Amino acid sequence: MMKYICTACSYVYDPAEGDPDAGIEPGTAFEDLPDDWACPMCGVGKDMFEEYEE
């Protein structure tokens, strides 16, 4: 699955890890995150993320 990076703070959402602190299970694709999910580092919305390749 593709990783996504926050354009505001450079946090990388990795679907393999999910976001356990927000109740997002590992294996959750970015597209399947709730619409109200926010960056755990800076709080911006999903619209501030773009695809990320290492």
Backbone as CSV, one residue per row, in Angstrom:
resi,resn,N_x,N_y,N_z,CA_x,CA_y,CA_z,C_x,C_y,C_z
1,MET,0.837,-1.192,0.000,0.000,0.000,0.000,0.879,1.252,0.000
2,MET,0.371,2.267,-0.629,1.096,3.527,-0.750,1.115,4.264,0.590
3,LYS,2.251,4.895,0.890,2.356,5.758,2.063,1.963,7.170,1.645
4,TYR,1.576,7.967,2.639,1.174,9.359,2.384,1.919,10.268,3.342
5,ILE,2.322,11.442,2.833,3.082,12.385,3.657,2.281,13.672,3.851
6,CYS,2.349,14.190,5.069,1.699,15.459,5.397,2.539,16.595,4.812
7,THR,1.919,17.430,4.001,2.655,18.525,3.379,2.934,19.663,4.365
8,ALA,2.294,19.620,5.523,2.506,20.673,6.525,3.682,20.348,7.450
9,CYS,3.815,19.065,7.853,4.846,18.750,8.851,5.733,17.548,8.493
10,SER,5.457,16.897,7.370,6.243,15.758,6.874,6.007,14.452,7.618
11,TYR,4.932,14.359,8.417,4.564,13.076,9.024,4.178,12.126,7.899
12,VAL,4.634,10.879,7.985,4.304,9.890,6.973,3.298,8.896,7.552
13,TYR,2.137,8.793,6.894,1.160,7.776,7.271,1.515,6.493,6.534
14,ASP,1.815,5.458,7.300,2.154,4.149,6.749,1.003,3.197,7.051
15,PRO,0.293,2.741,6.013,-0.847,1.842,6.246,-0.464,0.572,7.004
16,ALA,0.755,0.113,6.860,1.196,-1.093,7.566,1.200,-0.887,9.081
17,GLU,1.379,0.373,9.510,1.407,0.697,10.940,0.075,1.238,11.435
18,GLY,-0.697,1.871,10.560,-1.936,2.513,10.977,-1.649,3.707,11.877
19,ASP,-2.605,4.045,12.716,-2.456,5.133,13.693,-3.111,4.655,14.983
20,PRO,-2.408,3.762,15.718,-3.008,3.147,16.910,-3.536,4.151,17.935
21,ASP,-2.880,5.289,18.077,-3.324,6.287,19.051,-4.697,6.851,18.701
22,ALA,-5.065,6.775,17.415,-6.373,7.271,16.977,-7.340,6.119,16.714
23,GLY,-6.936,4.901,17.083,-7.803,3.747,16.894,-7.811,3.201,15.478
24,ILE,-6.801,3.574,14.688,-6.704,3.102,13.310,-5.819,1.854,13.284
25,GLU,-6.407,0.735,12.900,-5.708,-0.542,12.918,-4.622,-0.613,11.831
26,PRO,-3.541,-1.343,12.092,-2.552,-1.606,11.033,-3.253,-2.266,9.846
27,GLY,-2.822,-1.904,8.650,-3.425,-2.445,7.439,-4.534,-1.571,6.875
28,THR,-4.797,-0.419,7.513,-5.845,0.490,7.040,-5.283,1.410,5.955
29,ALA,-5.823,1.289,4.750,-5.391,2.138,3.636,-5.762,3.592,3.916
30,PHE,-4.976,4.513,3.380,-5.239,5.945,3.573,-6.658,6.296,3.122
31,GLU,-7.079,5.715,2.003,-8.409,6.000,1.461,-9.522,5.559,2.413
32,ASP,-9.211,4.600,3.290,-10.211,4.079,4.221,-10.224,4.785,5.573
33,LEU,-9.333,5.765,5.757,-9.342,6.531,7.003,-10.625,7.347,7.087
34,PRO,-11.162,7.558,8.282,-12.363,8.394,8.410,-12.110,9.801,7.866
35,ASP,-13.158,10.422,7.356,-13.017,11.767,6.793,-12.528,12.780,7.820
36,ASP,-12.817,12.529,9.103,-12.406,13.478,10.141,-11.044,13.135,10.752
37,TRP,-10.345,12.130,10.189,-9.006,11.797,10.680,-8.085,12.975,10.421
38,ALA,-7.184,13.251,11.365,-6.249,14.372,11.232,-4.829,13.889,11.494
39,CYS,-3.881,14.602,10.952,-2.468,14.289,11.158,-2.177,14.260,12.663
40,PRO,-1.598,13.158,13.152,-1.326,13.083,14.591,-0.216,14.019,15.065
41,MET,0.549,14.569,14.140,1.633,15.472,14.526,1.186,16.947,14.545
42,CYS,0.442,17.360,13.517,0.113,18.791,13.441,-1.381,19.086,13.347
43,GLY,-2.203,18.051,13.137,-3.644,18.245,13.188,-4.342,18.645,11.898
44,VAL,-3.614,18.735,10.775,-4.284,19.091,9.523,-5.080,17.897,9.001
45,GLY,-6.007,18.158,8.087,-6.871,17.114,7.553,-6.223,16.295,6.449
46,LYS,-6.963,15.268,6.007,-6.474,14.361,4.978,-6.136,15.074,3.672
47,ASP,-6.790,16.207,3.415,-6.556,16.926,2.161,-5.156,17.527,2.079
48,MET,-4.433,17.529,3.189,-3.075,18.075,3.209,-2.017,16.989,3.020
49,PHE,-2.433,15.782,2.669,-1.513,14.673,2.445,-1.393,14.383,0.959
50,GLU,-0.213,13.900,0.568,-0.026,13.460,-0.818,0.740,12.148,-0.815
51,GLU,0.649,11.420,-1.926,1.335,10.145,-2.022,2.824,10.335,-1.801
52,TYR,3.433,9.325,-1.160,4.835,9.414,-0.774,5.549,8.128,-1.159
53,GLU,6.661,8.282,-1.865,7.500,7.141,-2.194,8.869,7.375,-1.611
54,GLU,9.372,6.357,-0.914,10.686,6.482,-0.287,11.786,6.279,-1.311
